[in-house]
Each structure stands twice: as structure tokens, then as C-alpha cells.
Amino acid sequence: MNIKTMKTTGFSIALATAFLVAGGGQSAFAQDWQTPARGYDGRIYSGRNQQEERRGFNDGLIAGRRDAIARLSFKPSASIRYQLGGYYYRQGFQSGYAQAYSRFANNYEYGANDRYSR
């Protein structure tokens, strides 16, 4: 092996090492950037989980309003959508249902009394 071959081989190894070190640093940065969000209770939320919870929340608002206006008892688990939903969907559904039910149950009682007393 001559000097020129040894220099070329050494340079190639140094260059490959530099790329591996630089590439490893960039991938670590990319992983930090893509770290999923954590909820108030410590659960890790991905985009899909947030989407499911939001969809459940909106459906819960509709069901809670419907049940409150119809003067049905507070029971979010009676909805077929709740029963078929996953964990995050159910969490959102319960929150939305409770919010809408309490709002419309109270408002409906006062509104109904005012309308019939006239």
C-alpha cells in the first residue's frame, strides 16, 4: 500500500464518520420536533387521538342537548355512538355531553316556565 492509497482511505473514513455524526444529530432533532403532546393527565396524544376526542366531544354536545331538551335522564352511555366509540372518543363524548346537558337542562327549565306562565 502506498502513501496515496492510505491518505485516500483515511480521508474516506474521516468523511464517513463526519456524516454519521452529523446525521445522528439531525435525526435526534427531528425526533424531538415530532414528540407527541401530553395531556393534563399525562397521556400522550397523537393527532389521531386528538381528532377522535374532538369528534366525540362534538357528538356529545349534540346528544347532551337533545337529551336535555327531551328531559331525559343524564346518561351519556345510552348513546349508540358512545357505545361504539373508542377510548378517546368516549372521553370527548362524556365532556361534550356533560357540558351541553347542564347548559340546556337549566336553560330549558327557565325558558319553559316563562313560556307557559304567559
Stockholm file with secondary structure:
# STOCKHOLM 1.0

chainA/1-118         MNIKTMKTTGFSIALATAFLVAGGGQSAFAQDWQTPARGYDGRIYSGRNQQEERRGFNDGLIAGRRDAIARLSFKPSASIRYQLGGYYYRQGFQSGYAQAYSRFANNYEYGANDRYSR
#=GR chainA/1-118 SS CCHHHHHHHHHHHHHHHHHHHHHHHHHHHHHHHTCCEECTTSCEECHHHHHHHHHHHHHHHHHHHHHHHTTCCSCGGGSHHHHHSCHHHHHHHHHHHHHHHHHHHHHHHHHHHHHHHC
#=GC SS_cons         CCHHHHHHHHHHHHHHHHHHHHHHHHHHHHHHHTCCEECTTSCEECHHHHHHHHHHHHHHHHHHHHHHHTTCCSCGGGSHHHHHSCHHHHHHHHHHHHHHHHHHHHHHHHHHHHHHHC
//
